[in-house]
Amino acid sequence: MTTTPVTLIVVDDDPEIRELLADYLGRHGYRALTAQDAPALRALLVDETPDLLVVDLMLPGDDGFTLCRELRRDSDVPIIMLTASADETDRILGLELGADDYLGKPFNPRELLARIKAVLRRARAGQGPPAPAEARVVAFGDWRLDRLTRALIDTHGQQIPLSGADFQLLQVFLAHPERVLSREDLYVLTRGRPSPPLDRSIDVHVCRLRQRLGEDAQHSQLIRTVRGAGYVLTARVEALP
């Protein structure tokens, strides 16, 4: 049986980077397509359904932020953002807009490959059927989570879709209710590797998840900050039939 290769799209206005990455990823078994800017990507997406996007932040015209915001309106396709900027604000904004990972330029293609594999693993874990020991729907606080559709459901039955990163983080909290989890715990459990020094991306993801749950950092009752220790999901988790 022939296995369909994973399709990646690299969006970068530098032709040398596009060619290098397409060749490198192709040699590692991926179907790598390229686009030089936002219009070229939109044209590709008419006929292609990629498994992951690698998007340069500083594109001519509509930049990576614009593309990420646009894609997140109706898609949860994993996105890795690339940037030559040293400004951490750009990194935080990219994560807030729904990027799944972030890599600074210049970078080693091997590191990008490792990040692609890690993000795809997380995405597949979220999209696959639940493990036998897990209920499809669980209740916590005033919310329910449908693990199959990855949708949060409020008390009125309204569904709120989650990105892959949001779903993965919530899954970690639901697996460890009423237990304080440090930033390092959360990073390892969601990314599968230790966090880089001074990395604060977990705080960004927790903030975004709180927003999905209708809370803010100052008044969060469901995911509380434990000063100097980390975060805790305060609600009990119950399986629903």
Backbone bond lengths (Angstrom), bond angles and torsions (degrees), N, CA, C in turn:
res aa  C-N    CA-C-N  psi(-1)  N-CA   C-N-CA  omega(-1)  CA-C   N-CA-C  phi
1 M - - - 1.462 - - 1.532 109.10 -
2 T 1.316 116.85 133.91 1.457 121.82 179.55 1.516 110.04 -84.70
3 T 1.328 116.78 130.16 1.456 121.80 179.22 1.521 109.64 -90.17
4 T 1.333 115.97 130.90 1.456 120.01 178.17 1.522 109.65 -71.86
5 P 1.330 118.82 124.93 1.468 119.82 -178.30 1.526 111.44 -68.19
6 V 1.320 115.01 150.89 1.458 121.47 175.85 1.531 108.49 -69.69
7 T 1.330 116.03 132.00 1.464 120.80 -178.14 1.521 111.01 -98.16
8 L 1.328 115.33 125.46 1.454 122.54 176.49 1.524 108.98 -117.45
9 I 1.318 116.67 147.60 1.463 120.49 172.70 1.527 108.08 -123.00
10 V 1.322 115.87 124.05 1.466 122.69 177.35 1.525 107.91 -100.41
11 V 1.335 116.54 121.49 1.462 121.27 -179.44 1.525 108.09 -112.35
12 D 1.319 116.43 108.29 1.472 121.74 -177.87 1.515 108.29 -155.08
13 D 1.336 117.24 138.91 1.461 119.50 -178.02 1.532 112.57 -83.35
14 D 1.333 117.92 -4.21 1.462 121.53 177.92 1.525 108.81 -91.23
15 P 1.335 117.99 111.94 1.471 120.08 -176.38 1.524 113.18 -61.99
16 E 1.336 117.66 -32.28 1.464 120.02 179.70 1.526 110.87 -66.42
17 I 1.335 116.75 -41.16 1.467 120.07 178.27 1.517 110.29 -66.07
18 R 1.338 116.32 -42.22 1.469 119.11 179.57 1.528 110.63 -60.33
19 E 1.325 115.98 -45.99 1.463 119.78 -178.05 1.527 111.15 -66.85
20 L 1.320 116.54 -42.48 1.469 120.33 -179.35 1.527 110.69 -61.93
21 L 1.345 116.33 -48.24 1.460 119.18 -177.12 1.524 112.22 -69.48
22 A 1.329 117.47 -38.71 1.469 119.92 178.35 1.524 110.25 -61.06
23 D 1.329 116.14 -42.59 1.465 120.64 179.39 1.527 110.75 -67.07
24 Y 1.332 116.68 -46.71 1.461 121.26 -176.74 1.530 111.12 -64.17
25 L 1.331 116.66 -47.65 1.461 120.14 -178.87 1.528 111.02 -68.50
26 G 1.323 116.06 -34.51 1.464 119.48 176.75 1.511 111.90 -62.92
27 R 1.338 116.80 -38.41 1.468 120.77 179.14 1.524 112.02 -69.73
28 H 1.330 116.45 -15.60 1.469 119.79 177.53 1.531 112.09 -103.23
29 G 1.314 115.74 19.47 1.456 120.07 170.08 1.510 116.58 93.16
30 Y 1.333 117.68 4.20 1.456 120.17 -179.89 1.532 110.94 -95.22
31 R 1.292 115.80 152.46 1.468 121.77 170.98 1.521 105.91 -91.68
32 A 1.318 116.52 103.21 1.460 121.39 -172.56 1.519 111.17 -105.00
33 L 1.324 115.98 116.58 1.460 122.61 175.71 1.526 108.27 -105.66
34 T 1.322 116.58 160.18 1.466 119.34 -178.12 1.527 111.03 -133.60
35 A 1.325 113.94 154.64 1.468 121.62 175.11 1.520 107.41 -143.41
36 Q 1.328 117.13 142.05 1.458 120.63 -175.86 1.525 113.19 -89.16
37 D 1.338 117.40 -17.66 1.463 119.93 -179.24 1.522 109.47 -162.83
38 A 1.323 115.92 -175.81 1.460 121.03 -176.36 1.533 112.81 -62.72
39 P 1.347 119.72 -46.37 1.466 118.71 178.43 1.525 112.70 -59.31
40 A 1.337 117.09 -39.02 1.466 119.82 178.99 1.519 110.97 -65.64
41 L 1.338 117.50 -37.52 1.460 120.20 177.10 1.519 110.74 -65.88
42 R 1.322 116.92 -44.65 1.476 119.68 -179.12 1.522 110.28 -60.66
43 A 1.328 117.11 -38.19 1.462 120.38 178.10 1.530 110.67 -64.67
44 L 1.319 117.06 -40.42 1.468 121.13 178.44 1.523 111.29 -63.64
45 L 1.334 115.92 -40.13 1.468 120.24 -175.05 1.524 112.89 -69.84
46 V 1.309 117.49 -12.20 1.470 119.93 175.48 1.528 109.98 -63.23
47 D 1.332 116.82 -38.70 1.465 121.48 -176.50 1.522 114.10 -112.29
48 E 1.331 117.99 -11.40 1.459 120.90 -175.03 1.532 111.28 -115.84
49 T 1.327 115.35 144.16 1.460 121.86 173.28 1.523 107.24 -120.99
50 P 1.324 117.64 88.14 1.466 120.26 -174.38 1.523 112.52 -70.64
51 D 1.320 115.28 156.87 1.462 121.26 175.45 1.523 111.14 -87.36
52 L 1.337 116.35 -20.30 1.473 120.45 -179.52 1.525 108.91 -164.86
53 L 1.335 115.35 148.18 1.463 121.79 176.66 1.519 110.24 -117.87
54 V 1.326 116.16 138.03 1.464 122.73 170.58 1.525 105.50 -111.17
55 V 1.337 117.25 113.26 1.468 121.41 -170.33 1.518 110.98 -121.73
56 D 1.340 116.25 124.27 1.461 120.96 174.74 1.526 108.92 -73.07
57 L 1.321 116.00 137.50 1.459 119.97 -179.19 1.519 112.01 -67.87
58 M 1.340 117.10 -45.61 1.459 121.19 -172.53 1.522 111.63 -92.79
59 L 1.318 115.97 71.60 1.465 121.38 176.89 1.527 109.30 -92.06
60 P 1.323 117.91 151.70 1.469 119.84 173.73 1.530 109.28 -69.51
61 G 1.326 116.61 146.01 1.457 119.16 -178.24 1.517 110.02 74.33
62 D 1.328 117.18 -128.88 1.459 121.11 177.31 1.527 109.32 -67.54
63 D 1.339 116.93 119.53 1.453 119.97 -175.82 1.531 111.68 -84.45
64 G 1.340 115.07 -176.19 1.457 119.63 -177.66 1.511 113.35 -62.21
65 F 1.344 117.44 -35.21 1.462 120.50 177.19 1.530 110.58 -60.40
66 T 1.332 115.11 -46.33 1.462 119.98 -179.60 1.521 111.06 -61.04
67 L 1.331 116.34 -43.93 1.457 120.21 179.60 1.522 111.45 -63.74
68 C 1.330 116.38 -43.49 1.461 120.49 -179.14 1.531 109.91 -61.85
69 R 1.318 116.91 -45.51 1.460 121.20 179.27 1.533 110.43 -61.67
70 E 1.315 115.69 -42.72 1.468 121.33 -179.60 1.526 111.23 -63.79
71 L 1.329 116.44 -45.78 1.466 120.75 -178.37 1.519 111.38 -65.98
72 R 1.323 117.89 -37.80 1.457 120.79 -176.50 1.525 113.17 -71.51
73 R 1.326 117.83 -11.26 1.461 119.26 177.08 1.522 112.16 -65.44
74 D 1.337 116.76 -32.95 1.471 117.91 -176.97 1.520 113.10 -143.67
75 S 1.338 118.21 17.48 1.460 119.85 -178.38 1.521 110.42 -147.10
76 D 1.350 116.36 147.13 1.461 120.17 174.46 1.527 110.60 -113.89
77 V 1.344 116.75 23.48 1.460 120.44 177.80 1.530 109.33 -56.04
78 P 1.330 119.07 131.71 1.465 120.34 179.50 1.526 111.76 -60.48
79 I 1.334 115.61 141.91 1.467 121.85 -178.53 1.530 109.21 -130.90
80 I 1.333 116.08 127.34 1.463 121.98 170.22 1.518 106.77 -110.16
81 M 1.320 117.05 124.91 1.451 120.86 -178.56 1.529 110.50 -98.67
82 L 1.338 116.03 142.54 1.461 123.12 177.12 1.524 108.62 -114.91
83 T 1.325 116.21 142.58 1.467 118.18 176.23 1.519 111.05 -154.79
84 A 1.320 114.70 146.81 1.459 121.27 173.90 1.520 110.58 -92.86
85 S 1.334 117.09 -3.43 1.465 121.05 -178.51 1.518 110.45 -77.39
86 A 1.328 116.07 140.31 1.463 121.07 177.35 1.526 111.33 -92.88
87 D 1.321 116.85 1.04 1.464 121.86 -176.65 1.528 110.05 -76.28
88 E 1.340 117.05 116.66 1.456 120.67 -179.37 1.523 111.74 -65.26
89 T 1.343 117.48 -23.16 1.466 120.74 178.56 1.528 110.29 -60.06
90 D 1.345 116.82 -40.06 1.459 120.44 178.34 1.521 110.29 -60.46
91 R 1.320 116.35 -43.17 1.461 121.23 -179.05 1.522 110.54 -62.52
92 I 1.334 116.41 -45.77 1.469 120.68 -178.92 1.522 110.36 -64.63
93 L 1.342 117.28 -43.35 1.459 120.19 179.74 1.523 110.78 -62.13
94 G 1.347 116.90 -41.66 1.457 119.90 178.55 1.521 111.73 -59.24
95 L 1.336 117.04 -42.56 1.463 120.87 178.79 1.532 110.85 -67.09
96 E 1.324 116.22 -39.33 1.465 119.63 179.27 1.523 111.43 -63.33
97 L 1.326 116.47 -32.98 1.462 120.83 -179.47 1.532 112.38 -79.17
98 G 1.331 117.00 -7.25 1.457 119.17 174.75 1.505 116.80 115.91
99 A 1.354 117.40 6.22 1.467 118.59 175.43 1.517 109.50 -65.62
100 D 1.334 116.62 145.50 1.459 121.12 -178.22 1.520 112.84 -90.09
101 D 1.327 117.50 -23.96 1.459 120.77 177.52 1.518 108.19 -158.98
102 Y 1.324 116.38 170.18 1.452 122.13 -170.95 1.517 108.28 -146.61
103 L 1.321 118.12 133.29 1.461 121.59 -177.56 1.522 109.35 -136.29
104 G 1.323 116.15 129.99 1.458 120.67 -178.77 1.524 112.13 -85.43
105 K 1.335 115.52 148.23 1.463 122.03 174.31 1.524 108.93 -93.82
106 P 1.326 118.44 145.87 1.471 126.82 -4.41 1.523 110.47 -75.38
107 F 1.335 116.66 156.66 1.454 120.47 -178.50 1.524 109.23 -139.21
108 N 1.309 115.28 158.65 1.456 121.38 174.38 1.524 108.47 -84.45
109 P 1.338 119.27 127.24 1.466 119.96 179.40 1.529 113.17 -53.54
110 R 1.329 117.06 -28.14 1.464 119.72 178.41 1.522 110.98 -65.60
111 E 1.343 116.35 -35.66 1.464 118.59 177.71 1.519 110.51 -68.55
112 L 1.340 116.90 -41.78 1.463 119.06 176.83 1.522 110.18 -60.59
113 L 1.322 117.70 -42.76 1.459 121.10 178.64 1.527 110.71 -59.11
114 A 1.336 117.17 -43.59 1.464 120.98 178.74 1.523 110.87 -62.83
115 R 1.325 116.35 -40.23 1.480 120.12 179.17 1.524 110.46 -66.55
116 I 1.322 117.05 -41.35 1.465 120.94 177.91 1.520 110.07 -58.73
117 K 1.318 116.95 -47.44 1.465 120.82 -179.40 1.526 110.98 -61.35
118 A 1.344 116.60 -42.48 1.465 120.22 -178.93 1.526 111.51 -65.50
119 V 1.336 116.91 -43.90 1.466 120.35 -179.72 1.531 110.65 -65.82
120 L 1.332 117.27 -40.51 1.462 120.51 178.48 1.524 111.07 -64.66
121 R 1.335 117.03 -38.05 1.472 119.81 177.28 1.518 110.31 -61.38
122 R 1.331 116.61 -44.81 1.467 120.14 179.93 1.526 110.86 -63.83
123 A 1.331 116.08 -41.54 1.464 119.88 -179.79 1.522 111.01 -63.93
124 R 1.331 117.12 -42.47 1.463 120.19 -179.71 1.513 111.28 -67.25
125 A 1.330 116.88 -36.36 1.463 120.26 178.74 1.523 110.15 -62.67
126 G 1.350 115.57 -36.00 1.452 118.91 179.87 1.509 113.42 -77.59
127 Q 1.328 118.39 -28.53 1.455 121.51 -174.67 1.522 112.68 -90.48
128 G 1.311 116.08 -22.06 1.452 119.11 -175.55 1.506 111.95 -72.41
129 P 1.355 117.41 170.14 1.455 120.52 177.94 1.515 110.27 -67.86
130 P 1.334 118.06 152.31 1.448 120.44 -178.26 1.516 111.68 -65.67
131 A 1.332 115.41 153.02 1.451 119.84 176.32 1.520 109.10 -64.86
132 P 1.356 118.68 154.49 1.462 121.54 -176.93 1.527 113.82 -54.19
133 A 1.338 116.86 -34.46 1.462 119.88 -177.43 1.523 113.20 -79.64
134 E 1.322 117.44 -7.07 1.458 121.07 -177.04 1.523 111.04 -102.70
135 A 1.332 115.33 137.28 1.458 119.29 172.02 1.516 109.05 -75.36
136 R 1.324 115.64 150.12 1.471 118.00 177.90 1.524 110.53 -66.45
137 V 1.338 116.46 -39.83 1.464 120.75 -177.74 1.528 109.36 -118.55
138 V 1.329 115.71 129.61 1.459 120.71 176.04 1.516 109.14 -123.31
139 A 1.345 115.41 151.64 1.460 121.30 179.19 1.528 109.37 -113.00
140 F 1.338 115.35 141.12 1.464 120.78 175.60 1.524 107.39 -153.94
141 G 1.326 115.72 129.76 1.457 118.83 -176.13 1.524 110.13 58.35
142 D 1.333 115.59 -132.06 1.472 120.78 177.86 1.523 111.90 -95.81
143 W 1.337 116.70 16.65 1.450 120.84 -173.68 1.516 112.22 -121.20
144 R 1.329 113.92 156.99 1.463 121.73 166.99 1.525 107.51 -124.20
145 L 1.332 115.34 149.82 1.458 120.43 174.76 1.516 108.95 -122.74
146 D 1.327 115.92 123.94 1.465 121.50 172.66 1.517 107.00 -91.45
147 R 1.332 116.39 108.69 1.458 119.87 -175.04 1.531 112.71 -69.56
148 L 1.316 116.99 -24.95 1.460 119.10 -177.96 1.524 111.29 -75.66
149 T 1.334 116.48 -44.34 1.465 120.29 -179.57 1.522 112.39 -92.26
150 R 1.341 116.77 -8.35 1.464 122.69 -178.60 1.523 111.36 59.08
151 A 1.326 116.54 39.98 1.461 120.89 -179.39 1.522 110.55 -114.30
152 L 1.332 115.65 133.97 1.448 121.60 169.60 1.524 107.58 -80.56
153 I 1.321 116.70 139.93 1.463 120.98 -178.72 1.520 108.18 -126.44
154 D 1.334 116.65 122.46 1.459 119.17 -177.87 1.526 110.66 -88.14
155 T 1.332 116.88 -175.63 1.460 121.31 -174.72 1.530 112.64 -66.73
156 H 1.338 116.59 -18.01 1.467 120.81 178.59 1.528 112.22 -94.64
157 G 1.327 116.84 2.31 1.461 120.40 -179.79 1.506 114.31 84.81
158 Q 1.334 116.90 4.34 1.462 119.63 178.71 1.521 109.64 -74.56
159 Q 1.328 116.59 135.36 1.456 121.54 -177.88 1.529 110.68 -100.23
160 I 1.317 115.04 134.48 1.461 121.71 178.21 1.517 107.92 -118.38
161 P 1.347 118.75 109.07 1.470 120.33 -178.93 1.516 111.13 -67.35
162 L 1.338 116.22 148.07 1.454 122.54 179.10 1.524 110.06 -113.76
163 S 1.326 115.84 146.02 1.465 119.81 171.10 1.522 108.38 -72.64
164 G 1.326 116.32 168.39 1.452 119.66 179.33 1.518 112.36 -59.12
165 A 1.342 117.43 -41.84 1.461 121.27 -179.43 1.525 111.49 -67.76
166 D 1.342 117.40 -40.53 1.463 120.82 178.01 1.528 110.69 -62.69
167 F 1.322 116.11 -44.86 1.459 121.02 -179.04 1.523 111.03 -62.72
168 Q 1.322 116.36 -44.49 1.465 120.15 -178.40 1.523 110.82 -62.64
169 L 1.325 117.55 -42.96 1.458 121.06 179.84 1.525 110.40 -65.36
170 L 1.322 117.80 -43.53 1.460 120.31 178.75 1.523 110.96 -63.15
171 Q 1.325 117.17 -38.69 1.459 120.66 177.28 1.526 111.25 -58.66
172 V 1.329 116.64 -40.04 1.469 120.18 178.85 1.529 110.60 -63.88
173 F 1.335 116.94 -45.36 1.464 119.76 178.35 1.535 110.94 -62.37
174 L 1.330 117.43 -41.22 1.459 120.64 -178.68 1.527 112.10 -68.09
175 A 1.331 116.01 -27.44 1.470 119.57 177.99 1.529 111.59 -79.19
176 H 1.350 117.44 -14.99 1.470 121.26 -178.42 1.530 109.84 -134.27
177 P 1.334 118.43 57.74 1.466 119.88 -177.77 1.529 111.66 -66.77
178 E 1.327 113.75 147.66 1.476 121.45 175.94 1.537 112.29 57.57
179 R 1.331 114.75 29.53 1.469 120.65 177.50 1.519 108.18 -130.16
180 V 1.328 116.42 132.12 1.462 120.50 179.56 1.530 109.40 -72.57
181 L 1.323 115.33 126.76 1.461 121.88 178.14 1.525 108.26 -115.78
182 S 1.314 117.02 126.51 1.462 120.70 178.54 1.520 110.07 -73.27
183 R 1.324 116.42 167.09 1.461 120.24 176.08 1.527 110.16 -59.64
184 E 1.337 115.99 -40.00 1.458 119.35 179.44 1.524 111.06 -64.54
185 D 1.362 117.18 -40.68 1.467 120.72 176.24 1.526 110.15 -57.05
186 L 1.317 115.40 -48.81 1.459 120.22 -176.55 1.525 111.06 -64.79
187 Y 1.327 116.65 -39.72 1.470 119.99 -179.90 1.519 110.29 -63.57
188 V 1.337 116.80 -47.94 1.457 120.54 -177.97 1.529 110.92 -65.04
189 L 1.325 117.11 -41.54 1.463 120.61 -176.66 1.525 112.55 -71.70
190 T 1.336 117.61 -25.61 1.463 119.70 178.98 1.519 113.34 -97.70
191 R 1.334 117.54 -29.71 1.469 121.08 -175.34 1.523 113.14 -106.35
192 G 1.342 117.03 -19.98 1.450 119.59 179.58 1.512 114.03 77.96
193 R 1.348 117.31 15.67 1.457 121.05 178.66 1.520 108.83 -155.14
194 P 1.351 118.18 157.42 1.459 120.41 178.48 1.524 111.14 -62.89
195 S 1.311 116.11 153.89 1.461 119.86 179.99 1.524 110.75 -79.26
196 P 1.345 117.37 148.60 1.467 120.54 174.77 1.534 110.12 -66.15
197 P 1.319 118.34 158.66 1.473 120.97 177.92 1.525 111.31 -57.38
198 L 1.327 116.18 136.06 1.470 124.43 175.87 1.523 113.73 64.62
199 D 1.330 117.24 14.85 1.467 119.62 -179.61 1.530 109.97 -72.78
200 R 1.325 116.64 132.03 1.465 121.16 -179.09 1.526 111.72 -120.12
201 S 1.319 117.34 19.55 1.460 119.73 -175.46 1.525 112.11 -64.84
202 I 1.348 117.83 -29.81 1.463 119.78 178.90 1.525 109.97 -61.67
203 D 1.339 117.61 -38.71 1.463 119.92 177.86 1.525 110.85 -59.96
204 V 1.329 116.59 -39.13 1.466 121.14 178.80 1.523 110.10 -64.47
205 H 1.336 117.23 -44.89 1.466 121.06 -179.04 1.532 111.05 -66.33
206 V 1.335 117.50 -39.01 1.469 120.11 177.96 1.521 109.38 -64.56
207 C 1.326 117.08 -42.48 1.465 120.95 178.48 1.517 110.89 -59.53
208 R 1.329 116.60 -43.68 1.466 120.32 -179.30 1.526 111.22 -66.80
209 L 1.347 117.04 -38.87 1.461 120.51 178.27 1.521 110.61 -65.71
210 R 1.317 116.72 -39.94 1.467 119.67 176.10 1.525 111.21 -59.42
211 Q 1.318 116.37 -40.23 1.461 119.59 178.61 1.523 110.94 -62.25
212 R 1.339 116.56 -40.06 1.469 120.37 176.58 1.531 110.47 -60.59
213 L 1.329 115.74 -33.18 1.464 121.35 -178.81 1.525 112.35 -89.01
214 G 1.325 116.17 7.32 1.457 120.52 176.14 1.512 114.26 75.54
215 E 1.335 117.30 24.64 1.456 120.86 -178.56 1.521 110.23 -122.40
216 D 1.345 116.02 166.86 1.453 120.29 172.88 1.522 108.74 -127.04
217 A 1.329 115.94 168.09 1.466 120.69 -173.15 1.527 112.42 -62.27
218 Q 1.335 117.46 -32.81 1.460 120.49 -175.97 1.523 113.26 -76.39
219 H 1.337 116.67 -26.12 1.463 119.44 -174.49 1.528 112.55 -129.89
220 S 1.306 117.12 27.04 1.459 120.18 -178.01 1.521 110.90 -73.35
221 Q 1.335 116.65 123.45 1.457 122.26 177.41 1.520 111.94 -102.51
222 L 1.317 116.56 -24.58 1.462 120.77 -175.30 1.524 111.51 -85.42
223 I 1.336 116.97 -48.13 1.471 121.61 174.94 1.523 106.43 -114.58
224 R 1.303 115.78 99.47 1.460 120.58 -174.75 1.524 111.46 -93.04
225 T 1.318 114.86 147.22 1.463 120.98 173.01 1.525 108.69 -86.09
226 V 1.309 116.51 128.73 1.461 121.83 174.80 1.525 106.07 -105.73
227 R 1.317 117.01 107.44 1.452 122.17 -171.84 1.531 111.97 -54.23
228 G 1.320 115.11 126.31 1.451 120.86 178.09 1.520 114.87 76.96
229 A 1.347 116.95 0.50 1.474 119.29 -176.55 1.518 113.78 -125.77
230 G 1.332 117.95 -40.74 1.462 119.29 -179.20 1.514 111.92 146.02
231 Y 1.325 116.33 -135.10 1.454 122.18 -176.06 1.532 109.77 -133.81
232 V 1.341 115.73 155.09 1.463 119.88 178.38 1.523 109.66 -141.51
233 L 1.336 116.38 135.07 1.466 121.86 170.71 1.519 106.56 -83.00
234 T 1.332 117.38 115.95 1.467 120.97 -171.47 1.523 113.62 -83.33
235 A 1.321 117.79 -14.42 1.464 120.38 -174.20 1.524 112.30 -89.23
236 R 1.318 115.71 152.58 1.455 120.61 169.58 1.520 109.54 -74.33
237 V 1.321 115.83 151.60 1.460 120.96 -179.94 1.519 107.93 -114.50
238 E 1.345 116.53 126.60 1.459 121.16 -179.04 1.521 110.16 -124.65
239 A 1.312 116.01 138.90 1.467 121.21 175.70 1.521 109.29 -78.63
240 L 1.331 115.81 138.47 1.464 121.22 177.72 1.529 109.17 -111.22
241 P 1.335 116.32 147.50 1.481 118.79 179.27 1.511 111.30 -69.12
